[in-house]
Amino acid sequence: MKRLLTLVLCAAALPAYAGCPAPEQWARDFQKKHADFHWNAQRHDPALYTPAFDAALRKEWAYAKGEVGRLDYDPWLGAQDGDIAEPIAFEAESVQEDAAVVAMRYAFVLDPGTAPGKHAAHLVLKKEGAQCWRLDDFITPRGDSLMRLFAGDPEQPEAGPTGKASGAR
């Protein structure tokens, strides 16, 4: 009887997010359903983002006012033009109990008939409390952090990994 009680208590103590999808699956679903997350305030679902990233997105939308904001390229592509082509792979680069980084690796095609390049965008995920995975940052193929870019001072664009201001007007 004590063993049964111990098993029941252990099962009850499992985190509420035990039924969450694997980080790779969450990232795949997010990309498929919310690829326009960075500009489409009309379809915004705050449950998909950590409070800090949600606030950064809202700050960017307020700054952009429906126009091009601090990001002047598609963050999934790392470019203004081009397409994502197969194969597309979602790979967890690191996974902890409450944090994960998932790379979306894909073939990047700028012009039909040219050899595709290899690109990767990184989704930084977190679990907070009883929540499932939420997007906490998005790192573009250029290496720009949307959290840093969107949460920063609009008059002082953040420098990307090259030291140049990225996404500046």
N, C-alpha and C positions, 0 to 999 in steps of 0.2 A: 504494500500500500504506500509506503514511503517513496519508493521508486516512481510509482505512478504520479504521486503528488509532485515530486521533483520535476518529472518530465512536463507536467502540465504548467508548472510555474516557469520553467525555462522557455517553453513555447510562448507563453504570455509575455515574456520579457523581450522577445524578438522585436527589433525596430519596426515601426509602423510602415517603413518604406521597403520592407523585405520583398514586396511584390513589384518593385520598380524594375523597369527593363534594364538590361546591361547598358553601360554608358555608350557603347558603339551603336546599339539599337536606338537609344534615345536620340543620339546625334543624327542618325540616318533619318528617323522620323521627322526630326526638327527641320533638317535640310529640305526634305520632300514637301512638308506642309507649310513651312515658315521661312522660305528662302528670302522673302522680302522684309524680314523683321527690321532691318536697319533703316528703312524709310517709310514703311506702311503703318502709320499710326492708327488707321481705321481698323486694322485687323489685329491690333496689339492685345496680347493676353499676358497680363502681368504675372500670372502663375508660372510662366515659362522661364522667368528671370529671377536672379537674386535681387533683393531690394536695391543694392548699389548699382547693378547693371541696368535695372529698370529706370532708376533715377537718371543715369547717364544717357539712356536712350531718349527719355523725355526732355532732357536738357538739349540734346542735339536737335530734336524736332522743333523745339521752341526757337532755337537759334536759326535753323534752316528756313522755317516758315514756309514749308512746301517747296522750297528751292534746293539747290545743291548746298549742302552744309560744309562741314569740315572734311568730309570724305568725298573726293571727286572721282571715285572709281567703285566698281562692284567688289565688296569685300570677299565674296566667295572666289572671284576670279583673280583679284589683285591687279585688275586692269579695267579700263573703260569698255573695251571691246573684247570679243572672243566668246568661246563656248566651253562648257564642261563636257567632256566626252568620256566614253567608257574606255577602260575600266575605271569604276569608282569604288574605292575601298574605304571603309571606316575602321580604323585601328586604334585601340586604346594604347596610348604611350605610357600612361601611368594611371593606376587606380588605387585609391585608398578608400577607407570606409565612407568618408564624407567629401572626397574630391577626386576628380578624374580629368585627364586631358586626352581628348580624342582627335586624331588626325584624319581629315577627309582628304585622301590622296586621289588624284584624278589626272586624266590627260587633258591638257589645255590646248585648244585649237584656236589660233588667231585667224588664219585664212584656210578655207578648204583647199586641199591639195598639198598643204605644207605639213611637214612632220610635226606631230604634237609635242608639246613640252610637258614636263611633269611638274605639277603644282600640288601644294598641300595647304589647307586652311586648318587651324586648330581651334577646337571648341573646349573651353575651360569650364568644367561643370562642378557644381557643389550641391551637397545636400545640407539642408539646415533644418534642425528639429525633425519633425515627422514628414517633411516634404520629400518628394522624389527629386531626381536630378533637375537642376535649373542652370541656365546659362549664366556664368559669372564673368566671362570675357570671351572675346572672339579675336583670334590672331590671324590676320590676313596672310596670304602667300608672300606679301612683301615684308612681313614681320611686324606690321603695325598692330598695336593693341587698341581695339575699339573702346575699351573702358578708359584708357588713358586719353585717347583722342577726344571722345565725347564728353568726358567728365572734366576736361581741362578748361582753361580760360579761352573763350572764343577769340579773343584778341591776340593770344599768344599760342599759336598752334604747337603741339608737341612735336619734337623731333623724332623721326623714325630711327630704325637701326643704322641707317646710313648717315645720321647726323643732320639730314635735311628735314625741313618741316614737310610733313605729308598731309595732303588733304587741305592745304591752306587755300583760301579764296584768292 
